[in-house]
Amino acid sequence: MKQTAVEWYNIRVIELMSQREQGNIDVLEFRNRLDLLFEQAKEMEKEQNKLQPIPLTEEWLLKFGFNKEPDKSFTKRDIAIFLDKRFSSNLFMQENQGDFTWFSYECKIEYVHQVQNLYFALTGEELILKSE
């Protein structure tokens, strides 16, 4: 998992303070390095704020190996996903026992990272992109 700019900055400041306490750098060098760290952290934060989630589409689901069903859902193993925005939930975990089918888990997802995380949490398997 990547560090946020704040986490990165805090770790670097602690390292710098340790160097100062050990007498490895003087006060002026400490202040100069601290200023530089602050500027670097601000730049990192700007870059991180540019990141946007990827909307979940039919194309992504097919690339992840989901099958398109006649009811317009996409299924893989016991997971069904509907892309219809009218549903309050659109990811369902199906349980089958004899003639009965029910949903043991349901939630609303909109982005690729959400389906990747939930699929792994529910199945213990990573979603792998199919090669074309």
PAZAPA-4460 file (N, C-alpha, C; in steps of 0.05 Angstrom, whole numbers, plus 32768, in hexadecimal, padded with zeros to 4 digits):
% residues 132
    n_x    n_y    n_z   ca_x   ca_y   ca_z    c_x    c_y    c_z   seq   type   mol
   8011   7FE9   8000   8000   8000   8000   8012   8019   8000     1      M     A
   800B   802C   7FF0   801B   8044   7FEE   8015   8057   8006     2      K     A
   802A   8066   800E   8027   8079   8024   801A   8092   8019     3      Q     A
   800B   809F   802A   8001   80B9   8024   8018   80CD   8028     4      T     A
   8014   80E5   801D   8029   80F9   801F   802E   80FF   803D     5      A     A
   8019   8100   804D   801C   8106   8069   802B   80F0   8078     6      V     A
   8025   80D7   8072   8033   80C1   807E   8051   80C2   8077     7      E     A
   8056   80C6   805D   8072   80C8   8053   8081   80DE   8062     8      W     A
   8074   80F6   8064   8080   810D   8071   8086   8107   808F     9      Y     A
   8072   80FC   809D   8076   80F6   80B9   808D   80E3   80BE    10      N     A
   8090   80CE   80AD   80A6   80BB   80B0   80C1   80CA   80AC    11      I     A
   80C2   80DA   8097   80DB   80E8   8091   80E3   80FD   80A7    12      R     A
   80CF   810A   80B2   80D4   811D   80C8   80DF   810E   80E1    13      V     A
   80D3   80F7   80E7   80DD   80E7   80FE   80FA   80DF   80F9    14      I     A
   8100   80D6   80E0   811C   80CF   80DA   812F   80E7   80DD    15      E     A
   8126   80FE   80D3   8136   8116   80D5   813A   811E   80F2    16      L     A
   8125   811D   8102   8128   8124   811E   813C   8111   812C    17      M     A
   813B   80F8   8125   814E   80E5   8130   816B   80EC   8129    18      S     A
   816F   80F4   8110   818A   80FD   8108   8193   8115   8118    19      Q     A
   8180   8128   811C   8187   8140   812B   818E   8139   8148    20      R     A
   817D   8128   8155   8182   8120   8171   819D   8112   8174    21      E     A
   81A5   8103   8160   81BE   80F4   8161   81D6   8106   815B    22      Q     A
   81D0   811F   8153   81E6   8132   814E   81F2   812F   8132    23      G     A
   81E4   8120   8120   81EE   811C   8105   81EB   8135   80F3    24      N     A
   81D8   8146   80FA   81D4   815F   80EA   81CF   8176   80FD    25      I     A
   81D7   818E   80F5   81D3   81A5   8106   81B7   81B1   8102    26      D     A
   81B0   81C5   8111   8195   81D1   8110   818F   81DD   80F5    27      V     A
   81A2   81EA   80E8   819D   81F6   80CE   8197   81E1   80B9    28      L     A
   81A7   81CB   80B9   81A3   81B5   80A6   8188   81A8   80AB    29      E     A
   8181   81A5   80C5   8167   8199   80CC   8150   81AA   80C0    30      F     A
   8152   81C4   80C3   813C   81D6   80B9   813B   81D5   809B    31      R     A
   8152   81D5   808D   8153   81D4   8070   8146   81BA   8066    32      N     A
   814D   81A4   8072   8143   818A   806A   8125   8188   8070    33      R     A
   811C   8193   8086   8100   8194   808D   80F0   81A3   8079    34      L     A
   80FA   81BA   8070   80ED   81CA   805C   80EB   81BA   8042    35      D     A
   8100   81AD   803A   8100   819D   8022   80EC   8186   8024    36      L     A
   80EB   8179   803A   80D7   8163   803E   80BB   816D   803B    37      L     A
   80B6   8185   8047   809B   8190   8045   8093   8196   8028    38      F     A
   80A5   81A1   8019   809F   81A6   7FFD   809B   818D   7FED    39      E     A
   80AB   8178   7FF3   80A7   815E   7FE5   808C   8152   7FEC    40      Q     A
   8084   8154   8005   806B   8149   800E   8053   8157   8000    41      A     A
   8056   8172   7FFD   8041   8181   7FF0   803E   8178   7FD2    42      K     A
   8054   8173   7FC5   8053   816A   7FA9   8047   814E   7FA7    43      E     A
   804E   813C   7FBA   8043   8121   7FBB   8025   8123   7FBE    44      M     A
   801C   8134   7FD0   7FFF   8136   7FD5   7FF0   8140   7FBC    45      E     A
   7FFC   8153   7FAD   7FF0   815D   7F94   7FEC   8146   7F81    46      K     A
   8001   8135   7F7E   7FFF   811F   7F6B   7FEA   810A   7F74    47      E     A
   7FE9   8105   7F8E   7FD6   80F1   7F98   7FB9   80FB   7F94    48      Q     A
   7FB5   8115   7F96   7F9A   8120   7F93   7F91   811F   7F76    49      N     A
   7FA3   811A   7F63   7F9B   8118   7F47   7F8F   80FC   7F40    50      K     A
   7F94   80E8   7F52   7F8A   80CD   7F4D   7F6C   80CC   7F4E    51      L     A
   7F60   80BF   7F3B   7F43   80BB   7F3A   7F3C   809E   7F38    52      Q     A
   7F27   8094   7F45   7F1F   8078   7F42   7F16   8072   7F25    53      P     A
   7F19   8059   7F1D   7F11   8051   7F02   7EF4   8047   7F04    54      I     A
   7EE1   8052   7EF5   7EC5   8049   7EF5   7EC3   802C   7EEC    55      P     A
   7EB3   801C   7EF9   7EAE   8000   7EF2   7E9C   7FFF   7EDA    56      L     A
   7EA5   7FF1   7EC5   7E95   7FEF   7EAC   7E93   7FD2   7EA4    57      T     A
   7E82   7FCD   7E90   7E7F   7FB2   7E85   7E9B   7FA8   7E7B    58      E     A
   7EA9   7FBA   7E6D   7EC3   7FB3   7E63   7ED6   7FA8   7E79    59      E     A
   7ED7   7FB6   7E8F   7EE8   7FAD   7EA5   7EE0   7F92   7EB0    60      W     A
   7EC5   7F8E   7EB4   7EBC   7F75   7EBE   7EC2   7F5E   7EAC    61      L     A
   7EBF   7F62   7E92   7EC6   7F4D   7E7F   7EE4   7F47   7E7F    62      L     A
   7EF5   7F5C   7E81   7F12   7F58   7E83   7F1A   7F48   7E9C    63      K     A
   7F0A   7F4B   7EB2   7F0F   7F3C   7ECA   7F04   7F20   7ECA    64      F     A
   7EF8   7F18   7EB3   7EEE   7EFD   7EB1   7ED1   7EF9   7EBA    65      G     A
   7EC2   7F0E   7EBE   7EA6   7F0B   7EC5   7E97   7F04   7EAB    66      F     A
   7E81   7EF5   7EAE   7E70   7EED   7E97   7E57   7EFE   7E97    67      N     A
   7E50   7F08   7E7F   7E37   7F18   7E7D   7E20   7F05   7E7B    68      K     A
   7E0C   7F09   7E8C   7DF5   7EF7   7E8D   7DDD   7F04   7E7F    69      E     A
   7DC8   7EF4   7E78   7DB0   7EFE   7E6B   7DA2   7F14   7E7B    70      P     A
   7DA4   7F13   7E96   7D96   7F27   7EA6   7DA7   7F41   7EA9    71      D     A
   7DBC   7F43   7E99   7DCE   7F5A   7E98   7DE0   7F5C   7EB0    72      K     A
   7DE2   7F46   7EBF   7DF6   7F46   7ED5   7E10   7F3B   7ECA    73      S     A
   7E25   7F3D   7EDA   7E3F   7F32   7ED4   7E46   7F20   7EEB    74      F     A
   7E4D   7F07   7EE5   7E52   7EF3   7EFA   7E6D   7EE7   7EF8    75      T     A
   7E78   7EE0   7F0F   7E90   7ED1   7F12   7E8F   7EC3   7F2D    76      K     A
   7E93   7EA9   7F2C   7E8F   7E99   7F44   7E73   7E9E   7F4F    77      R     A
   7E71   7EA6   7F68   7E56   7EAB   7F74   7E50   7EC8   7F76    78      D     A
   7E5E   7ED9   7F66   7E5A   7EF6   7F68   7E4C   7F00   7F4F    79      I     A
   7E38   7F10   7F54   7E29   7F1C   7F3D   7E2A   7F3A   7F41    80      A     A
   7E30   7F48   7F2B   7E31   7F65   7F2B   7E1E   7F70   7F15    81      I     A
   7E0F   7F84   7F1D   7DFE   7F92   7F0B   7E09   7FAF   7F08    82      F     A
   7E0A   7FB9   7EEF   7E14   7FD4   7EEB   7DFE   7FE9   7EEB    83      L     A
   7DE5   7FE0   7EEE   7DCE   7FF2   7EEE   7DD0   8004   7F07    84      D     A
   7DD0   801E   7F02   7DD4   8032   7F18   7DBA   8035   7F29    85      K     A
   7DA4   8029   7F20   7D8B   802C   7F2F   7D8B   801B   7F48    86      R     A
   7D9C   8006   7F49   7D9C   7FF4   7F61   7DAB   8002   7F77    87      F     A
   7DA1   7FFE   7F90   7DB0   8008   7FA7   7DC8   7FF7   7FAD    88      S     A
   7DC7   7FDE   7FA5   7DDE   7FCC   7FA7   7DE2   7FC0   7F8B    89      S     A
   7DFB   7FBB   7F84   7E00   7FB0   7F69   7E14   7F99   7F69    90      N     A
   7E20   7F92   7F80   7E31   7F7A   7F82   7E23   7F67   7F96    91      L     A
   7E1F   7F4F   7F8D   7E12   7F3B   7F9E   7E22   7F21   7F9F    92      F     A
   7E24   7F16   7FB7   7E30   7EFB   7FBB   7E19   7EE8   7FBD    93      M     A
   7E18   7ED5   7FAA   7E02   7EC1   7FA9   7E09   7EA8   7FB9    94      Q     A
   7DF6   7E9E   7FC7   7DF9   7E84   7FD5   7DE3   7E72   7FCA    95      E     A
   7DEB   7E5A   7FC3   7DD8   7E46   7FB8   7DD7   7E2E   7FCA    96      N     A
   7DBE   7E25   7FD0   7DBB   7E0C   7FDF   7DA2   7DFF   7FD5    97      Q     A
   7DA6   7DEA   7FC6   7D8F   7DDC   7FB9   7D81   7DEE   7FA6    98      G     A
   7D67   7DF1   7FA9   7D57   7E02   7F97   7D57   7E20   7F9F    99      D     A
   7D65   7E26   7FB5   7D63   7E41   7FC0   7D7D   7E51   7FB9   100      F     A
   7D7A   7E6A   7FB1   7D90   7E7C   7FAD   7D8A   7E95   7FBC   101      T     A
   7D9D   7E9F   7FCB   7D9A   7EB8   7FD9   7DB4   7EC8   7FD8   102      W     A
   7DB2   7EE1   7FE0   7DCA   7EF2   7FE0   7DD3   7EF5   7FFC   103      F     A
   7DEC   7EED   8002   7DF6   7EEF   801D   7E06   7F09   8022   104      S     A
   7E0C   7F16   800C   7E1B   7F30   800E   7E13   7F41   7FF7   105      Y     A
   7E0F   7F5B   7FFC   7E0A   7F6D   7FE6   7E15   7F89   7FEE   106      E     A
   7E1D   7F98   7FD9   7E27   7FB3   7FDE   7E27   7FC3   7FC4   107      C     A
   7E2C   7FDC   7FC6   7E2D   7FEE   7FAE   7E4A   7FF2   7FA7   108      K     A
   7E51   7FEE   7F8E   7E6C   7FF3   7F84   7E6A   8004   7F6B   109      I     A
   7E7E   8015   7F67   7E7F   8026   7F4F   7E9A   8026   7F41   110      E     A
   7EAF   801C   7F4E   7ECA   801F   7F43   7ED8   8004   7F42   111      Y     A
   7EEC   8003   7F30   7EFB   7FEB   7F2C   7F09   7FE1   7F46   112      V     A
   7F15   7FF4   7F54   7F23   7FEB   7F6D   7F10   7FDF   7F81   113      H     A
   7EF7   7FE8   7F81   7EE3   7FDC   7F94   7EDD   7FBF   7F8D   114      Q     A
   7ED9   7FB9   7F73   7ED3   7F9E   7F6C   7EEC   7F8C   7F71   115      V     A
   7F04   7F97   7F6C   7F1C   7F87   7F71   7F1F   7F81   7F8F   116      Q     A
   7F1A   7F95   7FA0   7F1D   7F90   7FBD   7F07   7F7D   7FC7   117      N     A
   7EEE   7F82   7FBF   7ED9   7F71   7FC8   7EDB   7F54   7FBE   118      L     A
   7EE2   7F51   7FA5   7EE5   7F36   7F9A   7EFA   7F26   7FAB   119      Y     A
   7F10   7F33   7FB0   7F25   7F26   7FC0   7F1A   7F20   7FDC   120      F     A
   7F0D   7F33   7FE9   7F02   7F2F   8004   7EEE   7F18   8005   121      A     A
   7EDE   7F15   7FF0   7EC9   7F00   7FF0   7ED3   7EE5   7FE7   122      L     A
   7EE7   7EE4   7FD5   7EF0   7ECB   7FCA   7F0C   7EC3   7FD2   123      T     A
   7F1C   7ED6   7FDB   7F38   7ED0   7FE1   7F4A   7ECF   7FC8   124      G     A
   7F3F   7ED6   7FB1   7F4D   7ED6   7F98   7F4F   7EF2   7F8C   125      E     A
   7F65   7EF8   7F7F   7F68   7F11   7F70   7F5A   7F10   7F56   126      E     A
   7F4F   7F26   7F4D   7F45   7F27   7F31   7F5C   7F2C   7F1E   127      L     A
   7F5E   7F1C   7F0A   7F73   7F1E   7EF7   7F68   7F27   7EDC   128      I     A
   7F75   7F3B   7ED0   7F6C   7F44   7EB5   7F72   7F2E   7EA1   129      L     A
   7F5E   7F28   7E90   7F62   7F15   7E7B   7F72   7F22   7E65   130      K     A
   7F85   7F13   7E5A   7F94   7F1E   7E43   7F82   7F1C   7E2A   131      S     A
   7F85   7F2F   7E19   7F73   7F30   7E00   7F7B   7F1B   7DED   132      E     A
***
